[in-house]
Amino acid sequence: MLGTQHPLIFQIINSLGSLYTNQGKPIKAEQIYRQVLQGKEKVLGAEHILTLNTVHSLGILYRD
C-alpha cells in the first residue's frame, strides 16, 4: 500500500542496514545504506533530516 518510495519504507530498510552493521556485516550494511540514500535523496531531497540520518549511518560505518 505504501509503495517502495515511501519514507517509512526507507526507514525500515535503513534499520536492516543497522542490523547488518551490528552483525558485523559491513559490506551488506553499506549496500543497504547506499540504496536507501539514493531513494531518500530522490524522494525527500539531500537536505532532509531523514536523508541526513542515512548519511550519518554511512559515516559511522565508514569510521568503524
N, CA, C and O atoms as a CHARMM CRD file, in Angstrom:
* protein
*
  256
    1    1 MET  N      0.81200  -1.19800   0.00000 PROA 1      0.00000
    2    1 MET  CA     0.00000   0.00000   0.00000 PROA 1      0.00000
    3    1 MET  C      0.85500   1.26300   0.00000 PROA 1      0.00000
    4    1 MET  O      0.50700   2.24400  -0.65700 PROA 1      0.00000
    5    2 LEU  N      1.95800   1.24900   0.72200 PROA 2      0.00000
    6    2 LEU  CA     2.77600   2.44800   0.80700 PROA 2      0.00000
    7    2 LEU  C      3.65500   2.64100  -0.41900 PROA 2      0.00000
    8    2 LEU  O      3.94700   3.77500  -0.80000 PROA 2      0.00000
    9    3 GLY  N      4.07000   1.57100  -1.02800 PROA 3      0.00000
   10    3 GLY  CA     4.97100   1.67000  -2.17100 PROA 3      0.00000
   11    3 GLY  C      6.42000   1.70400  -1.72900 PROA 3      0.00000
   12    3 GLY  O      6.72400   1.98000  -0.56900 PROA 3      0.00000
   13    4 THR  N      7.29800   1.42400  -2.65600 PROA 4      0.00000
   14    4 THR  CA     8.71700   1.30500  -2.32300 PROA 4      0.00000
   15    4 THR  C      9.40300   2.64500  -2.10000 PROA 4      0.00000
   16    4 THR  O     10.52600   2.67600  -1.59800 PROA 4      0.00000
   17    5 GLN  N      8.76500   3.74300  -2.45600 PROA 5      0.00000
   18    5 GLN  CA     9.37400   5.06100  -2.31400 PROA 5      0.00000
   19    5 GLN  C      8.81800   5.85100  -1.12900 PROA 5      0.00000
   20    5 GLN  O      9.04100   7.05700  -1.03000 PROA 5      0.00000
   21    6 HSD  N      8.11200   5.19300  -0.25000 PROA 6      0.00000
   22    6 HSD  CA     7.53900   5.86900   0.92600 PROA 6      0.00000
   23    6 HSD  C      8.61900   6.02800   1.99900 PROA 6      0.00000
   24    6 HSD  O      9.40300   5.10600   2.22200 PROA 6      0.00000
   25    7 PRO  N      8.66900   7.18200   2.66300 PROA 7      0.00000
   26    7 PRO  CA     9.67900   7.39900   3.70900 PROA 7      0.00000
   27    7 PRO  C      9.69100   6.33900   4.81400 PROA 7      0.00000
   28    7 PRO  O     10.75700   6.01600   5.33900 PROA 7      0.00000
   29    8 LEU  N      8.55100   5.80400   5.16600 PROA 8      0.00000
   30    8 LEU  CA     8.50700   4.75700   6.18800 PROA 8      0.00000
   31    8 LEU  C      9.22200   3.49200   5.70500 PROA 8      0.00000
   32    8 LEU  O      9.91600   2.83300   6.47900 PROA 8      0.00000
   33    9 ILE  N      9.05400   3.16500   4.45100 PROA 9      0.00000
   34    9 ILE  CA     9.75000   2.00400   3.87900 PROA 9      0.00000
   35    9 ILE  C     11.25500   2.23600   3.90900 PROA 9      0.00000
   36    9 ILE  O     12.02500   1.32300   4.20600 PROA 9      0.00000
   37   10 PHE  N     11.67100   3.46200   3.60100 PROA 10     0.00000
   38   10 PHE  CA    13.09900   3.77800   3.67200 PROA 10     0.00000
   39   10 PHE  C     13.63500   3.56700   5.08600 PROA 10     0.00000
   40   10 PHE  O     14.73700   3.04600   5.26100 PROA 10     0.00000
   41   11 GLN  N     12.87500   3.96200   6.07700 PROA 11     0.00000
   42   11 GLN  CA    13.31800   3.80600   7.46500 PROA 11     0.00000
   43   11 GLN  C     13.42600   2.32400   7.84600 PROA 11     0.00000
   44   11 GLN  O     14.34100   1.93000   8.56700 PROA 11     0.00000
   45   12 ILE  N     12.50800   1.53000   7.36800 PROA 12     0.00000
   46   12 ILE  CA    12.55100   0.09500   7.66400 PROA 12     0.00000
   47   12 ILE  C     13.78700  -0.53500   7.01900 PROA 12     0.00000
   48   12 ILE  O     14.48800  -1.32800   7.64700 PROA 12     0.00000
   49   13 ILE  N     14.04000  -0.17900   5.77700 PROA 13     0.00000
   50   13 ILE  CA    15.21500  -0.73000   5.09400 PROA 13     0.00000
   51   13 ILE  C     16.49500  -0.21700   5.75800 PROA 13     0.00000
   52   13 ILE  O     17.47100  -0.95700   5.87700 PROA 13     0.00000
   53   14 ASN  N     16.49400   1.04500   6.18900 PROA 14     0.00000
   54   14 ASN  CA    17.64500   1.60500   6.89600 PROA 14     0.00000
   55   14 ASN  C     17.92000   0.80100   8.17100 PROA 14     0.00000
   56   14 ASN  O     19.07700   0.58300   8.53000 PROA 14     0.00000
   57   15 SER  N     16.87700   0.36900   8.84000 PROA 15     0.00000
   58   15 SER  CA    17.03700  -0.45900  10.03700 PROA 15     0.00000
   59   15 SER  C     17.70100  -1.79100   9.70300 PROA 15     0.00000
   60   15 SER  O     18.44800  -2.33900  10.51400 PROA 15     0.00000
   61   16 LEU  N     17.42900  -2.30200   8.52500 PROA 16     0.00000
   62   16 LEU  CA    18.10100  -3.52300   8.07900 PROA 16     0.00000
   63   16 LEU  C     19.60600  -3.27700   7.95000 PROA 16     0.00000
   64   16 LEU  O     20.41300  -4.14100   8.29500 PROA 16     0.00000
   65   17 GLY  N     19.97500  -2.10300   7.45600 PROA 17     0.00000
   66   17 GLY  CA    21.38400  -1.74100   7.39600 PROA 17     0.00000
   67   17 GLY  C     22.01400  -1.70200   8.77600 PROA 17     0.00000
   68   17 GLY  O     23.14600  -2.15000   8.95800 PROA 17     0.00000
   69   18 SER  N     21.29600  -1.17500   9.74000 PROA 18     0.00000
   70   18 SER  CA    21.78900  -1.15200  11.12400 PROA 18     0.00000
   71   18 SER  C     21.95400  -2.56500  11.66900 PROA 18     0.00000
   72   18 SER  O     22.91300  -2.85000  12.38600 PROA 18     0.00000
   73   19 LEU  N     21.03400  -3.43300  11.33300 PROA 19     0.00000
   74   19 LEU  CA    21.13200  -4.82400  11.75700 PROA 19     0.00000
   75   19 LEU  C     22.39400  -5.47300  11.19800 PROA 19     0.00000
   76   19 LEU  O     23.12600  -6.15200  11.91800 PROA 19     0.00000
   77   20 TYR  N     22.64000  -5.25600   9.90200 PROA 20     0.00000
   78   20 TYR  CA    23.85200  -5.80200   9.29300 PROA 20     0.00000
   79   20 TYR  C     25.10400  -5.23100   9.95500 PROA 20     0.00000
   80   20 TYR  O     26.08300  -5.94800  10.16200 PROA 20     0.00000
   81   21 THR  N     25.07200  -3.95300  10.28200 PROA 21     0.00000
   82   21 THR  CA    26.21300  -3.33800  10.97100 PROA 21     0.00000
   83   21 THR  C     26.45100  -4.02800  12.30500 PROA 21     0.00000
   84   21 THR  O     27.58300  -4.38300  12.63300 PROA 21     0.00000
   85   22 ASN  N     25.39900  -4.21500  13.06500 PROA 22     0.00000
   86   22 ASN  CA    25.50800  -4.84900  14.38200 PROA 22     0.00000
   87   22 ASN  C     25.94300  -6.30800  14.29100 PROA 22     0.00000
   88   22 ASN  O     26.53900  -6.83700  15.23000 PROA 22     0.00000
   89   23 GLN  N     25.65300  -6.95200  13.18000 PROA 23     0.00000
   90   23 GLN  CA    26.05500  -8.34700  12.97800 PROA 23     0.00000
   91   23 GLN  C     27.47100  -8.46500  12.42400 PROA 23     0.00000
   92   23 GLN  O     27.95600  -9.57100  12.18800 PROA 23     0.00000
   93   24 GLY  N     28.13300  -7.33300  12.21700 PROA 24     0.00000
   94   24 GLY  CA    29.48500  -7.36500  11.68100 PROA 24     0.00000
   95   24 GLY  C     29.53500  -7.66500  10.19200 PROA 24     0.00000
   96   24 GLY  O     30.46700  -8.31200   9.71400 PROA 24     0.00000
   97   25 LYS  N     28.53000  -7.19300   9.45900 PROA 25     0.00000
   98   25 LYS  CA    28.45400  -7.39700   8.00900 PROA 25     0.00000
   99   25 LYS  C     28.47200  -6.03700   7.31300 PROA 25     0.00000
  100   25 LYS  O     27.45900  -5.59600   6.76900 PROA 25     0.00000
  101   26 PRO  N     29.63800  -5.37300   7.33700 PROA 26     0.00000
  102   26 PRO  CA    29.70000  -4.00100   6.82700 PROA 26     0.00000
  103   26 PRO  C     29.43600  -3.86200   5.33900 PROA 26     0.00000
  104   26 PRO  O     28.91000  -2.83600   4.90900 PROA 26     0.00000
  105   27 ILE  N     29.77900  -4.84900   4.55200 PROA 27     0.00000
  106   27 ILE  CA    29.55000  -4.74300   3.10400 PROA 27     0.00000
  107   27 ILE  C     28.05600  -4.73700   2.80200 PROA 27     0.00000
  108   27 ILE  O     27.58300  -3.93800   1.99400 PROA 27     0.00000
  109   28 LYS  N     27.31500  -5.63400   3.45500 PROA 28     0.00000
  110   28 LYS  CA    25.85800  -5.65500   3.26600 PROA 28     0.00000
  111   28 LYS  C     25.22700  -4.37700   3.80100 PROA 28     0.00000
  112   28 LYS  O     24.31000  -3.82800   3.19000 PROA 28     0.00000
  113   29 ALA  N     25.72000  -3.90400   4.94500 PROA 29     0.00000
  114   29 ALA  CA    25.19100  -2.66700   5.53000 PROA 29     0.00000
  115   29 ALA  C     25.40100  -1.49600   4.57700 PROA 29     0.00000
  116   29 ALA  O     24.49400  -0.69300   4.36000 PROA 29     0.00000
  117   30 GLU  N     26.59400  -1.40500   4.01300 PROA 30     0.00000
  118   30 GLU  CA    26.86700  -0.30700   3.08300 PROA 30     0.00000
  119   30 GLU  C     25.94100  -0.36300   1.87400 PROA 30     0.00000
  120   30 GLU  O     25.43000   0.66700   1.43400 PROA 30     0.00000
  121   31 GLN  N     25.72400  -1.55000   1.34000 PROA 31     0.00000
  122   31 GLN  CA    24.82500  -1.69000   0.18700 PROA 31     0.00000
  123   31 GLN  C     23.42700  -1.18400   0.52700 PROA 31     0.00000
  124   31 GLN  O     22.80900  -0.46200  -0.25600 PROA 31     0.00000
  125   32 ILE  N     22.94100  -1.56900   1.69000 PROA 32     0.00000
  126   32 ILE  CA    21.60800  -1.14400   2.11200 PROA 32     0.00000
  127   32 ILE  C     21.55800   0.37200   2.30600 PROA 32     0.00000
  128   32 ILE  O     20.65300   1.03700   1.80300 PROA 32     0.00000
  129   33 TYR  N     22.53800   0.91500   3.04000 PROA 33     0.00000
  130   33 TYR  CA    22.55900   2.35700   3.28800 PROA 33     0.00000
  131   33 TYR  C     22.62700   3.15000   1.98000 PROA 33     0.00000
  132   33 TYR  O     21.95600   4.17300   1.84200 PROA 33     0.00000
  133   34 ARG  N     23.42500   2.69100   1.03100 PROA 34     0.00000
  134   34 ARG  CA    23.53000   3.39900  -0.24900 PROA 34     0.00000
  135   34 ARG  C     22.21000   3.34400  -1.01900 PROA 34     0.00000
  136   34 ARG  O     21.80400   4.33000  -1.63300 PROA 34     0.00000
  137   35 GLN  N     21.54800   2.19800  -0.98300 PROA 35     0.00000
  138   35 GLN  CA    20.24900   2.05500  -1.65100 PROA 35     0.00000
  139   35 GLN  C     19.23500   3.01900  -1.03600 PROA 35     0.00000
  140   35 GLN  O     18.51300   3.71600  -1.74800 PROA 35     0.00000
  141   36 VAL  N     19.19300   3.04600   0.28000 PROA 36     0.00000
  142   36 VAL  CA    18.24700   3.92200   0.98100 PROA 36     0.00000
  143   36 VAL  C     18.58800   5.39000   0.71300 PROA 36     0.00000
  144   36 VAL  O     17.69600   6.21100   0.49600 PROA 36     0.00000
  145   37 LEU  N     19.86100   5.70900   0.72900 PROA 37     0.00000
  146   37 LEU  CA    20.28000   7.08900   0.49800 PROA 37     0.00000
  147   37 LEU  C     19.84000   7.57800  -0.87800 PROA 37     0.00000
  148   37 LEU  O     19.34700   8.69800  -1.01000 PROA 37     0.00000
  149   38 GLN  N     20.01200   6.75800  -1.88500 PROA 38     0.00000
  150   38 GLN  CA    19.58000   7.14000  -3.22900 PROA 38     0.00000
  151   38 GLN  C     18.07900   7.41400  -3.26700 PROA 38     0.00000
  152   38 GLN  O     17.63400   8.40400  -3.84800 PROA 38     0.00000
  153   39 GLY  N     17.31200   6.53700  -2.64800 PROA 39     0.00000
  154   39 GLY  CA    15.86200   6.71800  -2.62900 PROA 39     0.00000
  155   39 GLY  C     15.44400   7.95700  -1.86600 PROA 39     0.00000
  156   39 GLY  O     14.57900   8.70900  -2.31600 PROA 39     0.00000
  157   40 LYS  N     16.05600   8.17100  -0.71000 PROA 40     0.00000
  158   40 LYS  CA    15.71600   9.34500   0.09400 PROA 40     0.00000
  159   40 LYS  C     16.08800  10.63700  -0.61500 PROA 40     0.00000
  160   40 LYS  O     15.32800  11.60400  -0.58000 PROA 40     0.00000
  161   41 GLU  N     17.25400  10.66200  -1.26100 PROA 41     0.00000
  162   41 GLU  CA    17.65300  11.87000  -1.98700 PROA 41     0.00000
  163   41 GLU  C     16.66800  12.17100  -3.11000 PROA 41     0.00000
  164   41 GLU  O     16.33300  13.33000  -3.35600 PROA 41     0.00000
  165   42 LYS  N     16.21100  11.13200  -3.78500 PROA 42     0.00000
  166   42 LYS  CA    15.27300  11.30100  -4.89600 PROA 42     0.00000
  167   42 LYS  C     13.91400  11.80400  -4.40600 PROA 42     0.00000
  168   42 LYS  O     13.33800  12.72500  -4.98500 PROA 42     0.00000
  169   43 VAL  N     13.41400  11.19200  -3.33800 PROA 43     0.00000
  170   43 VAL  CA    12.06000  11.49500  -2.87600 PROA 43     0.00000
  171   43 VAL  C     12.02000  12.68300  -1.90900 PROA 43     0.00000
  172   43 VAL  O     11.14000  13.53800  -2.00700 PROA 43     0.00000
  173   44 LEU  N     12.97200  12.73000  -0.98400 PROA 44     0.00000
  174   44 LEU  CA    12.93300  13.73800   0.08000 PROA 44     0.00000
  175   44 LEU  C     13.88700  14.91400  -0.14400 PROA 44     0.00000
  176   44 LEU  O     13.66800  16.00900   0.37400 PROA 44     0.00000
  177   45 GLY  N     14.93500  14.67700  -0.91300 PROA 45     0.00000
  178   45 GLY  CA    15.94500  15.71300  -1.11800 PROA 45     0.00000
  179   45 GLY  C     17.16500  15.46300  -0.24000 PROA 45     0.00000
  180   45 GLY  O     17.09100  14.78700   0.78700 PROA 45     0.00000
  181   46 ALA  N     18.27800  16.02200  -0.67000 PROA 46     0.00000
  182   46 ALA  CA    19.55700  15.77100   0.00100 PROA 46     0.00000
  183   46 ALA  C     19.64800  16.39500   1.39000 PROA 46     0.00000
  184   46 ALA  O     20.42600  15.92200   2.21900 PROA 46     0.00000
  185   47 GLU  N     18.88000  17.43500   1.66200 PROA 47     0.00000
  186   47 GLU  CA    18.98800  18.14400   2.93400 PROA 47     0.00000
  187   47 GLU  C     17.92500  17.73700   3.96200 PROA 47     0.00000
  188   47 GLU  O     17.90100  18.27300   5.06900 PROA 47     0.00000
  189   48 HSD  N     17.06400  16.81200   3.61000 PROA 48     0.00000
  190   48 HSD  CA    16.01400  16.37400   4.52900 PROA 48     0.00000
  191   48 HSD  C     16.63600  15.60900   5.69700 PROA 48     0.00000
  192   48 HSD  O     17.62000  14.89200   5.51700 PROA 48     0.00000
  193   49 ILE  N     16.07400  15.75900   6.87400 PROA 49     0.00000
  194   49 ILE  CA    16.63000  15.13700   8.08200 PROA 49     0.00000
  195   49 ILE  C     16.70800  13.61800   7.96400 PROA 49     0.00000
  196   49 ILE  O     17.66800  13.01500   8.44200 PROA 49     0.00000
  197   50 LEU  N     15.72200  12.99600   7.34000 PROA 50     0.00000
  198   50 LEU  CA    15.76800  11.54100   7.18100 PROA 50     0.00000
  199   50 LEU  C     16.88000  11.11200   6.22900 PROA 50     0.00000
  200   50 LEU  O     17.49300  10.06100   6.41500 PROA 50     0.00000
  201   51 THR  N     17.13500  11.91900   5.22600 PROA 51     0.00000
  202   51 THR  CA    18.25600  11.64200   4.31500 PROA 51     0.00000
  203   51 THR  C     19.57100  11.77500   5.06700 PROA 51     0.00000
  204   51 THR  O     20.46200  10.93600   4.93900 PROA 51     0.00000
  205   52 LEU  N     19.67800  12.82700   5.84300 PROA 52     0.00000
  206   52 LEU  CA    20.90700  13.06100   6.59600 PROA 52     0.00000
  207   52 LEU  C     21.14000  11.99000   7.66000 PROA 52     0.00000
  208   52 LEU  O     22.28700  11.71000   8.00800 PROA 52     0.00000
  209   53 ASN  N     20.08100  11.39500   8.17500 PROA 53     0.00000
  210   53 ASN  CA    20.24100  10.27600   9.12600 PROA 53     0.00000
  211   53 ASN  C     20.95500   9.10200   8.45900 PROA 53     0.00000
  212   53 ASN  O     21.78300   8.44000   9.08500 PROA 53     0.00000
  213   54 THR  N     20.63900   8.84700   7.20400 PROA 54     0.00000
  214   54 THR  CA    21.30400   7.76500   6.49400 PROA 54     0.00000
  215   54 THR  C     22.75100   8.12800   6.17900 PROA 54     0.00000
  216   54 THR  O     23.63300   7.27100   6.23900 PROA 54     0.00000
  217   55 VAL  N     23.00000   9.38600   5.84700 PROA 55     0.00000
  218   55 VAL  CA    24.37700   9.84100   5.64200 PROA 55     0.00000
  219   55 VAL  C     25.17600   9.63100   6.93000 PROA 55     0.00000
  220   55 VAL  O     26.33000   9.20200   6.89300 PROA 55     0.00000
  221   56 HSD  N     24.56000   9.93100   8.04500 PROA 56     0.00000
  222   56 HSD  CA    25.19900   9.73400   9.35300 PROA 56     0.00000
  223   56 HSD  C     25.50600   8.25100   9.58700 PROA 56     0.00000
  224   56 HSD  O     26.59800   7.90500  10.03900 PROA 56     0.00000
  225   57 SER  N     24.55700   7.39000   9.28300 PROA 57     0.00000
  226   57 SER  CA    24.77100   5.95100   9.45000 PROA 57     0.00000
  227   57 SER  C     25.92700   5.45800   8.58700 PROA 57     0.00000
  228   57 SER  O     26.74300   4.65300   9.03500 PROA 57     0.00000
  229   58 LEU  N     25.99500   5.94000   7.35700 PROA 58     0.00000
  230   58 LEU  CA    27.09900   5.57600   6.47800 PROA 58     0.00000
  231   58 LEU  C     28.43400   6.08000   7.04700 PROA 58     0.00000
  232   58 LEU  O     29.44100   5.37200   7.01500 PROA 58     0.00000
  233   59 GLY  N     28.42200   7.29200   7.55900 PROA 59     0.00000
  234   59 GLY  CA    29.63900   7.85300   8.14600 PROA 59     0.00000
  235   59 GLY  C     30.14400   7.03500   9.31000 PROA 59     0.00000
  236   59 GLY  O     31.34500   6.79400   9.42600 PROA 59     0.00000
  237   60 ILE  N     29.24400   6.60500  10.17200 PROA 60     0.00000
  238   60 ILE  CA    29.62900   5.76900  11.30700 PROA 60     0.00000
  239   60 ILE  C     30.17100   4.43100  10.81600 PROA 60     0.00000
  240   60 ILE  O     31.16600   3.93100  11.34000 PROA 60     0.00000
  241   61 LEU  N     29.52400   3.85900   9.82200 PROA 61     0.00000
  242   61 LEU  CA    30.00300   2.59400   9.25400 PROA 61     0.00000
  243   61 LEU  C     31.41500   2.75500   8.71900 PROA 61     0.00000
  244   61 LEU  O     32.27100   1.90800   8.97700 PROA 61     0.00000
  245   62 TYR  N     31.67500   3.83000   7.97300 PROA 62     0.00000
  246   62 TYR  CA    32.99900   4.06500   7.41300 PROA 62     0.00000
  247   62 TYR  C     34.03000   4.32400   8.51700 PROA 62     0.00000
  248   62 TYR  O     35.17100   3.87100   8.43200 PROA 62     0.00000
  249   63 ARG  N     33.61500   5.05400   9.54700 PROA 63     0.00000
  250   63 ARG  CA    34.51600   5.32400  10.66800 PROA 63     0.00000
  251   63 ARG  C     34.94800   4.03800  11.35800 PROA 63     0.00000
  252   63 ARG  O     36.12300   3.85200  11.67600 PROA 63     0.00000
  253   64 ASP  N     33.99000   3.16200  11.58200 PROA 64     0.00000
  254   64 ASP  CA    34.27300   1.91100  12.28400 PROA 64     0.00000
  255   64 ASP  C     35.02900   0.95600  11.39900 PROA 64     0.00000
  256   64 ASP  O     35.35600  -0.15300  11.82500 PROA 64     0.00000
